[in-house]
Amino acid sequence: MTEGVPGRTLTHLDGSGKARMVDVTSKPDTAREAQARCRVRMAPATLALAERGEGPKGDVFGVARVAAVMGAKSTSSLIPMCHPIPITGIDVDFRTDLASGVVDIQVTVRTFGKTGAEMEALTGACMAALTIYDMCKAVDRSMVIGDVRLVRKSGGKSGDFVREGEPSWEG
């Protein structure tokens, strides 16, 4: 396998370097959860329209929430080596900062199975961001989507991951 981070290997490559879908047959089913975040930057006036529900295409955050769920559920159709997983729950949250024109998106995906939900959470966050762009582009084509990242994950052989320095959304 190909070496990346010291002590880690790329599991989606076989011994000769060819892409493959990892065989998870022998892995035990466990409860798993992943949380990802993404950010959309826009003009404050655009965000004000979206927050008031006056976007050119309607309820920006309502449609983006549905897009996040649909994206998470469709991940294995979009990412070639991603396993289809039995999603047991999805939460989608938005935090806005009107003064700076920033929308932060957080998607949490839960499953009980042989592989994690990181890709589903990341895909859901990206789909919400792309939908916000689509819903608002008639008034602001300068929007920027970025800061896509896994915030935390739990369960499975590799254990828990928590991104250092990431602020909590609790409370």
GROMACS elastic network, one bead per residue, 0.5 to 0.9 nm:
[ bonds ]
;  ai    aj funct       b0    kb
    1     9     6  0.61567   500
    1    10     6  0.65179   500
    1    11     6  0.73857   500
    1    12     6  0.88931   500
    1    13     6  0.62837   500
    1    14     6  0.60665   500
    1    16     6  0.72762   500
    1    17     6  0.66087   500
    2     8     6  0.88797   500
    2     9     6  0.58091   500
    2    10     6  0.58903   500
    2    11     6  0.85185   500
    2    13     6  0.72584   500
    2    14     6  0.85872   500
    2    15     6  0.79719   500
    2    16     6  0.88686   500
    2    17     6  0.69234   500
    3     6     6  0.70972   500
    3     7     6  0.77558   500
    3     8     6  0.64460   500
    3    10     6  0.67393   500
    4     7     6  0.78984   500
    4     8     6  0.60855   500
    4     9     6  0.58601   500
    4    10     6  0.68617   500
    5     8     6  0.53561   500
    5     9     6  0.73542   500
    6     9     6  0.82289   500
    8    11     6  0.88693   500
    9    12     6  0.89168   500
    9    13     6  0.87454   500
   10    13     6  0.59687   500
   10    14     6  0.87301   500
   11    14     6  0.74398   500
   11    20     6  0.83112   500
   11    21     6  0.85402   500
   11    22     6  0.66990   500
   12    17     6  0.88105   500
   12    18     6  0.81258   500
   12    19     6  0.56114   500
   12    20     6  0.51601   500
   12    21     6  0.59517   500
   12    22     6  0.59691   500
   12    81     6  0.73254   500
   13    16     6  0.75557   500
   13    17     6  0.50894   500
   13    18     6  0.52130   500
   13    20     6  0.56470   500
   13    21     6  0.82363   500
   13    22     6  0.84675   500
   14    17     6  0.52292   500
   14    18     6  0.54053   500
   14    19     6  0.64669   500
   14    20     6  0.64043   500
   14    22     6  0.89926   500
   15    18     6  0.74936   500
   19    81     6  0.81545   500
   20    23     6  0.88247   500
   20    81     6  0.67892   500
   21    80     6  0.82775   500
   21    82     6  0.72749   500
   21    83     6  0.78226   500
   22    81     6  0.76882   500
   22    82     6  0.87407   500
   22    83     6  0.85563   500
   23    26     6  0.78967   500
   23    27     6  0.87376   500
   24    27     6  0.53390   500
   24    28     6  0.85651   500
   24   114     6  0.62756   500
   24   115     6  0.72468   500
   25    28     6  0.82717   500
   25   114     6  0.77616   500
   26   114     6  0.84319   500
   27    30     6  0.89727   500
   27   113     6  0.87467   500
   27   114     6  0.55527   500
   27   115     6  0.80660   500
   27   156     6  0.87503   500
   27   157     6  0.85454   500
   28   113     6  0.73776   500
   28   114     6  0.57273   500
   28   115     6  0.89660   500
   28   156     6  0.83316   500
   29   112     6  0.61645   500
   29   115     6  0.79017   500
   29   156     6  0.83052   500
   30   111     6  0.81975   500
   30   112     6  0.53129   500
   30   113     6  0.53860   500
   30   114     6  0.65374   500
   30   115     6  0.83183   500
   30   155     6  0.65582   500
   30   156     6  0.63798   500
   31   110     6  0.75419   500
   31   111     6  0.60011   500
   31   113     6  0.66406   500
   31   114     6  0.88644   500
   31   116     6  0.87487   500
   31   154     6  0.81109   500
   31   155     6  0.59502   500
   31   156     6  0.77071   500
   32   109     6  0.84040   500
   32   110     6  0.58279   500
   32   111     6  0.53455   500
   32   112     6  0.59544   500
   32   113     6  0.74376   500
   32   114     6  0.89096   500
   32   115     6  0.78967   500
   32   116     6  0.58519   500
   32   117     6  0.68975   500
   32   153     6  0.73695   500
   32   154     6  0.54748   500
   32   156     6  0.66897   500
   33   108     6  0.70603   500
   33   109     6  0.56573   500
   33   111     6  0.63793   500
   33   112     6  0.86591   500
   33   116     6  0.70212   500
   33   117     6  0.61500   500
   33   118     6  0.77592   500
   33   121     6  0.89517   500
   33   152     6  0.81475   500
   33   153     6  0.54960   500
   33   154     6  0.52990   500
   33   155     6  0.67966   500
   34   107     6  0.82227   500
   34   108     6  0.56541   500
   34   109     6  0.54212   500
   34   110     6  0.66552   500
   34   111     6  0.89409   500
   34   116     6  0.73414   500
   34   117     6  0.54063   500
   34   118     6  0.50896   500
   34   119     6  0.84555   500
   34   120     6  0.81445   500
   34   121     6  0.61291   500
   34   122     6  0.87044   500
   34   150     6  0.75247   500
   34   151     6  0.77154   500
   34   152     6  0.57745   500
   34   154     6  0.65299   500
   34   155     6  0.89751   500
   35   106     6  0.69269   500
   35   107     6  0.55949   500
   35   109     6  0.64260   500
   35   110     6  0.89107   500
   35   117     6  0.83936   500
   35   118     6  0.70372   500
   35   121     6  0.57160   500
   35   122     6  0.76962   500
   35   149     6  0.87958   500
   35   150     6  0.60911   500
   35   151     6  0.54652   500
   35   152     6  0.53273   500
   35   153     6  0.63015   500
   36   105     6  0.81776   500
   36   106     6  0.57149   500
   36   107     6  0.54273   500
   36   108     6  0.65571   500
   36   109     6  0.87559   500
   36   118     6  0.74752   500
   36   119     6  0.88962   500
   36   120     6  0.89047   500
   36   121     6  0.53005   500
   36   122     6  0.52726   500
   36   123     6  0.86751   500
   36   124     6  0.82943   500
   36   125     6  0.65085   500
   36   148     6  0.73130   500
   36   149     6  0.56030   500
   36   151     6  0.51199   500
   36   152     6  0.71376   500
   36   153     6  0.88785   500
   37   104     6  0.69739   500
   37   105     6  0.53539   500
   37   107     6  0.64009   500
   37   108     6  0.88970   500
   37   121     6  0.81663   500
   37   122     6  0.71642   500
   37   125     6  0.59800   500
   37   126     6  0.84089   500
   37   147     6  0.74421   500
   37   148     6  0.57380   500
   37   149     6  0.55692   500
   37   150     6  0.65419   500
   37   151     6  0.66499   500
   38   103     6  0.84197   500
   38   104     6  0.59095   500
   38   105     6  0.51834   500
   38   106     6  0.67331   500
   38   107     6  0.87907   500
   38   122     6  0.81643   500
   38   125     6  0.57755   500
   38   126     6  0.66173   500
   38   128     6  0.86752   500
   38   129     6  0.70380   500
   38   145     6  0.74745   500
   38   146     6  0.61387   500
   38   147     6  0.52887   500
   38   149     6  0.66033   500
   39   102     6  0.69169   500
   39   103     6  0.56628   500
   39   105     6  0.60638   500
   39   106     6  0.89602   500
   39   125     6  0.87426   500
   39   126     6  0.89082   500
   39   129     6  0.70976   500
   39   144     6  0.81781   500
   39   145     6  0.58439   500
   39   146     6  0.53812   500
   39   147     6  0.56940   500
   39   148     6  0.69758   500
   40   101     6  0.82325   500
   40   102     6  0.57959   500
   40   103     6  0.51396   500
   40   104     6  0.65301   500
   40   105     6  0.80998   500
   40   129     6  0.62528   500
   40   130     6  0.87856   500
   40   132     6  0.79259   500
   40   133     6  0.79448   500
   40   143     6  0.67966   500
   40   144     6  0.56481   500
   40   146     6  0.64793   500
   40   147     6  0.85177   500
   41    44     6  0.87758   500
   41    47     6  0.89511   500
   41   100     6  0.79154   500
   41   101     6  0.57044   500
   41   103     6  0.64855   500
   41   104     6  0.87689   500
   41   142     6  0.85777   500
   41   143     6  0.54829   500
   41   144     6  0.51247   500
   41   145     6  0.65153   500
   41   146     6  0.82209   500
   42    45     6  0.82380   500
   42    46     6  0.64903   500
   42    47     6  0.67239   500
   42   100     6  0.80564   500
   42   102     6  0.63342   500
   42   103     6  0.82159   500
   42   133     6  0.89757   500
   42   140     6  0.71581   500
   42   141     6  0.86062   500
   42   142     6  0.67695   500
   42   144     6  0.67155   500
   43    46     6  0.52379   500
   43    47     6  0.65652   500
   43    48     6  0.87764   500
   43    98     6  0.88966   500
   43   100     6  0.76464   500
   43   101     6  0.52450   500
   43   102     6  0.83459   500
   43   140     6  0.71064   500
   43   142     6  0.79129   500
   43   143     6  0.73705   500
   44    47     6  0.51005   500
   44    48     6  0.61540   500
   44    49     6  0.87641   500
   44    97     6  0.84386   500
   44    98     6  0.55881   500
   44    99     6  0.60272   500
   44   100     6  0.60696   500
   44   102     6  0.77972   500
   45    49     6  0.64030   500
   45    50     6  0.87819   500
   45    98     6  0.81550   500
   45   101     6  0.76157   500
   46    49     6  0.52013   500
   46    50     6  0.63935   500
   46    51     6  0.87296   500
   46    55     6  0.79652   500
   46   101     6  0.75700   500
   46   136     6  0.70953   500
   46   139     6  0.68347   500
   46   140     6  0.66477   500
   47    51     6  0.60434   500
   47    52     6  0.85400   500
   47    55     6  0.88280   500
   47    96     6  0.81272   500
   47    97     6  0.85108   500
   47    98     6  0.63323   500
   47   101     6  0.57733   500
   47   102     6  0.76361   500
   47   103     6  0.79868   500
   47   136     6  0.86021   500
   48    51     6  0.51246   500
   48    52     6  0.62083   500
   48    53     6  0.86487   500
   48    54     6  0.85153   500
   48    55     6  0.89790   500
   48    98     6  0.65962   500
   48   101     6  0.82479   500
   49    52     6  0.52291   500
   49    53     6  0.62763   500
   49    54     6  0.50167   500
   49    55     6  0.54024   500
   49    56     6  0.86163   500
   49   136     6  0.87885   500
   50    53     6  0.50673   500
   50    54     6  0.58071   500
   50    55     6  0.50486   500
   50    56     6  0.87537   500
   50    58     6  0.82379   500
   50    59     6  0.71400   500
   50    60     6  0.57506   500
   50    61     6  0.74534   500
   50   132     6  0.88323   500
   50   135     6  0.86939   500
   50   136     6  0.76078   500
   51    54     6  0.75468   500
   51    55     6  0.83504   500
   51    59     6  0.85708   500
   51    60     6  0.79442   500
   51    61     6  0.79827   500
   51    96     6  0.85871   500
   51    98     6  0.87633   500
   52    55     6  0.78659   500
   52    59     6  0.86445   500
   53    58     6  0.62210   500
   53    59     6  0.50665   500
   53    60     6  0.67701   500
   53    61     6  0.83006   500
   54    57     6  0.80371   500
   54    58     6  0.61332   500
   54    59     6  0.71819   500
   54    60     6  0.84252   500
   55    58     6  0.51002   500
   55    59     6  0.66588   500
   55    60     6  0.64702   500
   55   135     6  0.68505   500
   55   136     6  0.62537   500
   55   138     6  0.88397   500
   55   139     6  0.84488   500
   56    59     6  0.88367   500
   56    60     6  0.88919   500
   56   135     6  0.68834   500
   56   136     6  0.66898   500
   56   137     6  0.86819   500
   56   138     6  0.68232   500
   56   139     6  0.76992   500
   57    60     6  0.73345   500
   57   134     6  0.86652   500
   57   135     6  0.55269   500
   57   136     6  0.74632   500
   57   138     6  0.87385   500
   58    62     6  0.88199   500
   58    63     6  0.83316   500
   58   135     6  0.75142   500
   59    62     6  0.53756   500
   59    63     6  0.61835   500
   59    64     6  0.85123   500
   59   135     6  0.83385   500
   60    63     6  0.54987   500
   60    64     6  0.60927   500
   60    65     6  0.86509   500
   60   131     6  0.78183   500
   60   132     6  0.60319   500
   60   135     6  0.58868   500
   60   136     6  0.76008   500
   61    65     6  0.59777   500
   61    66     6  0.86541   500
   61    94     6  0.78647   500
   61   128     6  0.83581   500
   61   131     6  0.87916   500
   61   132     6  0.72014   500
   62    65     6  0.52023   500
   62    66     6  0.65503   500
   62    67     6  0.87680   500
   63    66     6  0.52141   500
   63    67     6  0.61984   500
   63    68     6  0.87107   500
   63   128     6  0.81847   500
   63   131     6  0.73015   500
   63   132     6  0.81453   500
   63   135     6  0.84215   500
   64    68     6  0.61383   500
   64    69     6  0.87361   500
   64   127     6  0.74255   500
   64   129     6  0.72086   500
   64   130     6  0.81453   500
   64   131     6  0.53131   500
   64   132     6  0.59776   500
   64   135     6  0.85391   500
   65    68     6  0.51827   500
   65    69     6  0.65349   500
   65    70     6  0.87708   500
   65    91     6  0.87861   500
   65    92     6  0.60373   500
   65    93     6  0.78242   500
   65    94     6  0.87997   500
   65   124     6  0.88208   500
   65   127     6  0.89770   500
   65   128     6  0.62573   500
   65   131     6  0.89116   500
   66    69     6  0.51947   500
   66    70     6  0.61693   500
   66    71     6  0.84960   500
   66    92     6  0.87834   500
   66   128     6  0.79192   500
   67    71     6  0.58483   500
   67    72     6  0.84423   500
   67   124     6  0.72270   500
   67   125     6  0.89454   500
   67   127     6  0.57855   500
   67   128     6  0.55249   500
   67   130     6  0.88059   500
   67   131     6  0.67592   500
   68    71     6  0.50669   500
   68    72     6  0.61040   500
   68    73     6  0.85665   500
   68    90     6  0.87983   500
   68    92     6  0.70729   500
   68   107     6  0.74385   500
   68   121     6  0.84871   500
   68   123     6  0.74768   500
   68   125     6  0.59217   500
   68   126     6  0.74731   500
   68   127     6  0.52666   500
   68   129     6  0.84252   500
   68   131     6  0.85848   500
   69    72     6  0.52190   500
   69    73     6  0.61998   500
   69    74     6  0.86242   500
   69    90     6  0.66672   500
   69    91     6  0.81624   500
   69    92     6  0.77685   500
   69   107     6  0.86417   500
   69   124     6  0.60802   500
   69   127     6  0.85730   500
   69   128     6  0.85232   500
   70    73     6  0.51428   500
   70    74     6  0.61310   500
   70    75     6  0.87002   500
   70   124     6  0.73360   500
   70   127     6  0.82405   500
   71    74     6  0.50572   500
   71    75     6  0.61029   500
   71    78     6  0.88883   500
   71   120     6  0.74036   500
   71   121     6  0.87853   500
   71   123     6  0.58109   500
   71   125     6  0.82240   500
   71   126     6  0.81489   500
   71   127     6  0.57581   500
   71   128     6  0.81357   500
   72    75     6  0.53865   500
   72    76     6  0.87283   500
   72    87     6  0.86131   500
   72    90     6  0.81780   500
   72   107     6  0.88787   500
   72   109     6  0.78205   500
   72   117     6  0.88303   500
   72   119     6  0.78338   500
   72   121     6  0.61156   500
   72   122     6  0.77858   500
   72   123     6  0.55900   500
   72   125     6  0.82383   500
   72   127     6  0.82781   500
   73    76     6  0.78675   500
   73    77     6  0.89081   500
   73    84     6  0.84948   500
   73    85     6  0.84815   500
   73    86     6  0.88904   500
   73    87     6  0.72955   500
   73   120     6  0.69560   500
   73   123     6  0.89786   500
   73   124     6  0.81390   500
   74    77     6  0.54632   500
   74    78     6  0.66709   500
   74    79     6  0.89906   500
   74    84     6  0.83563   500
   74   120     6  0.79943   500
   74   123     6  0.85467   500
   74   124     6  0.89803   500
   75    78     6  0.51579   500
   75    79     6  0.59989   500
   75    80     6  0.89885   500
   75    82     6  0.72430   500
   75    83     6  0.84863   500
   75    84     6  0.74929   500
   75   119     6  0.69354   500
   75   120     6  0.56234   500
   75   123     6  0.64189   500
   75   124     6  0.82365   500
   76    79     6  0.53908   500
   76    80     6  0.67608   500
   76    81     6  0.74936   500
   76    83     6  0.56217   500
   76    84     6  0.50718   500
   76    85     6  0.80393   500
   76   119     6  0.86643   500
   76   120     6  0.82490   500
   77    80     6  0.70111   500
   77    82     6  0.80667   500
   77    83     6  0.89813   500
   77    84     6  0.80445   500
   78    82     6  0.82620   500
   78   123     6  0.89372   500
   79    82     6  0.54945   500
   79    83     6  0.87359   500
   79   119     6  0.83241   500
   80    83     6  0.85276   500
   82    85     6  0.88601   500
   82   119     6  0.76223   500
   83   115     6  0.76907   500
   84    87     6  0.89352   500
   85   111     6  0.71904   500
   85   112     6  0.83178   500
   85   113     6  0.70011   500
   85   114     6  0.82547   500
   85   115     6  0.74293   500
   85   116     6  0.81450   500
   85   117     6  0.77188   500
   85   120     6  0.89614   500
   86   110     6  0.87934   500
   86   111     6  0.59136   500
   86   112     6  0.68247   500
   86   113     6  0.69576   500
   87    90     6  0.76143   500
   87   109     6  0.70700   500
   87   110     6  0.59682   500
   87   112     6  0.74475   500
   87   113     6  0.89046   500
   87   117     6  0.81010   500
   87   120     6  0.89016   500
   88   109     6  0.77305   500
   88   110     6  0.54710   500
   88   112     6  0.71163   500
   89   108     6  0.80241   500
   89   109     6  0.58100   500
   89   110     6  0.50286   500
   89   111     6  0.69576   500
   90   107     6  0.70142   500
   90   108     6  0.55528   500
   90   110     6  0.63847   500
   90   121     6  0.83986   500
   91   106     6  0.79931   500
   91   107     6  0.56722   500
   91   108     6  0.50921   500
   91   109     6  0.66654   500
   91   110     6  0.88653   500
   92   105     6  0.73033   500
   92   106     6  0.57758   500
   92   108     6  0.65859   500
   92   109     6  0.89286   500
   92   124     6  0.84260   500
   92   125     6  0.81650   500
   92   128     6  0.88210   500
   93   104     6  0.82626   500
   93   105     6  0.58779   500
   93   106     6  0.51495   500
   93   107     6  0.65209   500
   93   108     6  0.87050   500
   94   103     6  0.66259   500
   94   104     6  0.56203   500
   94   106     6  0.63607   500
   94   107     6  0.89605   500
   95   102     6  0.81627   500
   95   103     6  0.57218   500
   95   104     6  0.50437   500
   95   105     6  0.66009   500
   95   106     6  0.83712   500
   95   169     6  0.89239   500
   96   100     6  0.88195   500
   96   101     6  0.74572   500
   96   102     6  0.56779   500
   96   104     6  0.62443   500
   96   105     6  0.88155   500
   97   100     6  0.56888   500
   97   101     6  0.58064   500
   97   102     6  0.51695   500
   97   103     6  0.65529   500
   97   104     6  0.84885   500
   98   102     6  0.66693   500
   98   103     6  0.84085   500
   99   102     6  0.80369   500
  103   129     6  0.86655   500
  104   129     6  0.88382   500
  105   125     6  0.61749   500
  105   126     6  0.86948   500
  105   128     6  0.73836   500
  105   129     6  0.73694   500
  106   121     6  0.84002   500
  106   124     6  0.87647   500
  106   125     6  0.63364   500
  106   151     6  0.89583   500
  106   169     6  0.88814   500
  107   120     6  0.88221   500
  107   121     6  0.54556   500
  107   122     6  0.74841   500
  107   123     6  0.89570   500
  107   124     6  0.63112   500
  107   125     6  0.56209   500
  107   128     6  0.89956   500
  108   117     6  0.87710   500
  108   118     6  0.89892   500
  108   120     6  0.87330   500
  108   121     6  0.57927   500
  108   124     6  0.86687   500
  108   125     6  0.89675   500
  109   117     6  0.61133   500
  109   118     6  0.78090   500
  109   120     6  0.67912   500
  109   121     6  0.55483   500
  109   124     6  0.87805   500
  110   116     6  0.85600   500
  110   117     6  0.67065   500
  110   121     6  0.89689   500
  111   115     6  0.86061   500
  111   116     6  0.73644   500
  111   117     6  0.67601   500
  112   115     6  0.83753   500
  112   116     6  0.85348   500
  113   116     6  0.75221   500
  113   156     6  0.89478   500
  114   156     6  0.75958   500
  115   155     6  0.89376   500
  115   156     6  0.70062   500
  116   119     6  0.79267   500
  116   120     6  0.86688   500
  116   153     6  0.81041   500
  116   154     6  0.82644   500
  116   155     6  0.74475   500
  116   156     6  0.69743   500
  117   120     6  0.52219   500
  117   121     6  0.62845   500
  117   122     6  0.87121   500
  117   153     6  0.80331   500
  118   121     6  0.52554   500
  118   122     6  0.62107   500
  118   123     6  0.85449   500
  118   150     6  0.69850   500
  118   152     6  0.85765   500
  118   153     6  0.70110   500
  119   122     6  0.50843   500
  119   123     6  0.59227   500
  119   124     6  0.83860   500
  119   150     6  0.88561   500
  120   123     6  0.51104   500
  120   124     6  0.59807   500
  120   125     6  0.85839   500
  121   124     6  0.51219   500
  121   125     6  0.62416   500
  121   126     6  0.86975   500
  121   150     6  0.78587   500
  122   125     6  0.52199   500
  122   126     6  0.62616   500
  122   127     6  0.86470   500
  122   148     6  0.72009   500
  122   149     6  0.69854   500
  122   150     6  0.67465   500
  123   126     6  0.51107   500
  123   127     6  0.60658   500
  123   128     6  0.85934   500
  124   127     6  0.51403   500
  124   128     6  0.62258   500
  124   129     6  0.86825   500
  125   128     6  0.52186   500
  125   129     6  0.63234   500
  125   130     6  0.87452   500
  125   148     6  0.76704   500
  126   129     6  0.50397   500
  126   130     6  0.61158   500
  126   131     6  0.84921   500
  126   145     6  0.84169   500
  126   146     6  0.88936   500
  126   148     6  0.73164   500
  127   130     6  0.50688   500
  127   131     6  0.60346   500
  127   132     6  0.85653   500
  128   131     6  0.50929   500
  128   132     6  0.62229   500
  128   133     6  0.86874   500
  129   132     6  0.51112   500
  129   133     6  0.63088   500
  129   134     6  0.86853   500
  129   145     6  0.66161   500
  129   146     6  0.87716   500
  130   133     6  0.50080   500
  130   134     6  0.61733   500
  130   135     6  0.85929   500
  130   145     6  0.76771   500
  131   135     6  0.59701   500
  131   136     6  0.84867   500
  132   135     6  0.50876   500
  132   136     6  0.61376   500
  132   137     6  0.83113   500
  133   136     6  0.52954   500
  133   137     6  0.55995   500
  133   140     6  0.84641   500
  133   141     6  0.80117   500
  133   143     6  0.68443   500
  133   144     6  0.83681   500
  133   145     6  0.81606   500
  134   137     6  0.54151   500
  134   138     6  0.80528   500
  135   138     6  0.75738   500
  136   139     6  0.58890   500
  136   140     6  0.62031   500
  136   141     6  0.78755   500
  136   143     6  0.86917   500
  137   142     6  0.81022   500
  137   143     6  0.77750   500
  138   141     6  0.69815   500
  140   143     6  0.63444   500
  141   144     6  0.87337   500
  145   148     6  0.82746   500
  149   163     6  0.88939   500
  150   153     6  0.76855   500
  150   161     6  0.89113   500
  150   162     6  0.84375   500
  150   163     6  0.73373   500
  151   161     6  0.79306   500
  151   162     6  0.60324   500
  151   163     6  0.52068   500
  151   164     6  0.85674   500
  151   166     6  0.69678   500
  152   160     6  0.73488   500
  152   161     6  0.51618   500
  152   163     6  0.60824   500
  153   159     6  0.80018   500
  153   160     6  0.55300   500
  153   161     6  0.51474   500
  153   162     6  0.67129   500
  154   158     6  0.86323   500
  154   159     6  0.59728   500
  154   161     6  0.65037   500
  154   162     6  0.86511   500
  155   158     6  0.74724   500
  155   159     6  0.53460   500
  155   160     6  0.62142   500
  156   159     6  0.55051   500
  156   160     6  0.80561   500
  158   161     6  0.85009   500
  162   166     6  0.82304   500
  163   166     6  0.58559   500
  164   167     6  0.87535   500
  168   171     6  0.83627   500
